[in-house]
Amino acid sequence: MEPPGARAGACGAPRLLLLLALLLGARPDAQAEVHISVPPLMEVMRGESVTLDCTVLGAHGPFMLDWFLIDRSGARRPLASTELQGSELLGSVLKSQGRSPPYQVDTQGRLVLAEAQVGDERDYLCVVQAGAAGTAEATTQLRVYAKPETTEVIPNKGTLSVIEDFAQEIATCTSRNGNPAPEITWYRNGQRLAVPPEMNKEGYVTIRTVREASGLQSLTSILYLRLRKTDRDASFHCAAQYRLPDGHLGRLDGPAFHLTLHYPTEHVEFWVGSPSTTDGWVREGDSVQLLCRGDGSPSPEYTFFRFQDQQETVLNTNLDGNLTLEGVQRGQSGTYGCRVEDYDAAEDAELSQTRELRVAYLDPLTLSAEEELYLNLGSSAAVNCSVQGLPTPTLHWTKDSAPLGNGPTLSLSSITFDAAGTYICEASMPTVPLLSRTQSFKLLVQGLPELRAEATQPQTEGGWMEGDEVKLVCSARGYPEPKLHWSQVGGSATQPAPGGQGWVSSSLSLKVTGALSRDGVSCEASNPHGNTRHVFHFGTVARQTAQAGVAVLAVAVSVGLLLLVVAAFYCMRRKGRPGCCRRGEKGAPPAGEPELSHSGSERPEQTGLLMGGASGGTRAGGGAYGDEC
C-alpha cells in the first residue's frame, strides 16, 4: 500500500524533471526555435461557445503552455497552465477568475469559453516555454457581438409650428442591449436625413449611449428639425444598424410616424355642391351645399356670408367649412362668400372667396288648347305653348313619342284622321339636368267615317263557286266613333281594330250563293256626320250542280252502250233464227239519251230514274218474246 502523498509526489516528479531539463538546456548560446500561431481576432455572437487556438511549432519535447487574460490596465491574469508532450496533455491547472461557466482547456491546450459573454471581450495571451527551444507568446483579441432589441420610437405628439425659425424636437429613437453600441439613422419619406450632431437651427441629433449592468449597450438618438409646410404629409422613421461577425451588418427599422403641424392658411377654395349643378345653376327646391376649404392646419374657422344690396350678411360660422341651404328658392339667387379666420396667415394671403349662386326655376306650362281639341276633317289650327323659367327653357313638340319640332307654336293644317292623337309640349333646360315640365292635349278629328274593306280571296283561280266560305271585314274610323252595319245577318259587334289609330272593325262570315253574286253584300259605317257604304261583289259564281249533271250523263251513256253489246251478243247466238232477233229488236224499246237539266238544280239522285227506265224496257221485251228471246 502506497504511503500518503506518494501519488502527489509521483505526479509532481515529471513536472520537476521537465523544469530541470528546461533550466539545464537554457544555455546562453542556445538558439530559440519554438514558434506559436494564434488568430489575431476571434468574433462570436453572445451566448455561443468560442475556442481560442494556440498552435506550437518547433517544440519536439515536452513544453509548458500558459493562458493569460490581459486586463484593461495591461496586467496579465493567469487562466490556465498545461503540460504537453506532443499531442498528449500531461496535466493542467485552471483558474476561473470569477467566470461562470469557468474556463476550460481541451486536449490540444486550446482555451474554451462556453456561452460567450460581453465581459469576455478581452485580449488573451498564449505563452509557450519549450526549454532549449526557447519561449514564445502571442495575443488573440476576442470580440463578442449582441443583436439589439426592437427599435423603439416616441414621436412628438404635440402640434409643431412651421412658422418657427429654429429646429424643434421631432422624435426620440432608442436601441437597447446591443454590442457593440448600434448606430441610429433617421429617414423622411424613405430618404436618409443627413443631420449633424452639432446644434443648428435647421436640424441636428443628440446621441446618448448607456452601458447596462449586463455589459450590453443602449443608444438613444433625439432628432431636431426645422419644419416646413411640405412636412405635413411626410412619413418619418428611424433605424438601428448593428455589427455582426465577419464584417456583416444588421438593421432594425422602427415604426413610421407622422407629425401634427400648425401652418397658416395660404389659399381658400369655395364651391357649390349639388347633384344638378351645371355652370353655377341649381334647381329650385333642391338642398344646396356651400363648401369652403382652407389649406391651413389645424382647421381654421369659416364664416359664410351673402352680399345683398351691397351689404354683407353673415349666414353661419363653423369649423366644418360646410353650409347647407335647404330647399332654395329663386329669390335666393345672388353672391355668396366664405372667409377663413386665420390670424397667423401672411398679410398678402387671400382668405376670402365669393361665387354666384343662380337658382334655376321652371313654372308649369300653359297651352292655348283644352285637354281635348276637336277639329273637323280638312281644317287647320295652331296651338301655342307658353312657359316662364330661368334660364330660358327650350320647347319641344312630340306626338305619340315622335318628334314634331321646336318652338312655342304647333301648326296643324289640312287635318286628316291620321293627325288624331296625343300631342305633348315639353320644356327643358340643357344647362340644368333633370329640370323639365310637360303639358299635353288630345286631338280628336271630326268627320264622315273613313271606310276600309277586306275580303277573303277565291279558293280557285276561276273565281267563286257556290257554297264557298268567305269572310268579309269592314274597318272604319272617325269621330264620334262610327258604328258598322251589314246587309246580311251574322256580323260581329264593332270593336277596336288591331293597330289602333282610331280604327274599329266588324267581320261577317257566309257562303257564296248566286243571289249574293247578283246583289252583293254591303257594309255601312255611320256617325253623326253621315254614312259611308261599301258593297262586296263576287262576280260570276259557278254552280256546283253542273258538274253533277255531266257525271250522270256519262254514266247513262255507258249503261246504254253496255245494253247494245249484250243485245248484239244475244242475236249472234240465235243461229238460224234471224227473225227472232229482228222481232226482238223491234220489240225492244229504243234506247234514249237521258235528259239533262241546264238549270243545274237537278240532284245526282235523279240518275237512278235514267237507269230505271233502261232496265224497265228490258223486262218488257222479255215478256213479248217469250222463250224465243
Order of alpha helices (4+ residues) and beta strands (2+ residues): alpha-beta-beta-beta-beta-beta-beta-beta-beta-beta-beta-beta-beta-beta-beta-beta-beta-beta-beta-beta-beta-beta-beta-beta-beta-beta-beta-beta-beta-beta-beta-beta-beta-beta-beta-beta-beta-beta-beta-beta-beta-beta-beta-beta-alpha-beta-beta-alpha-alpha-alpha
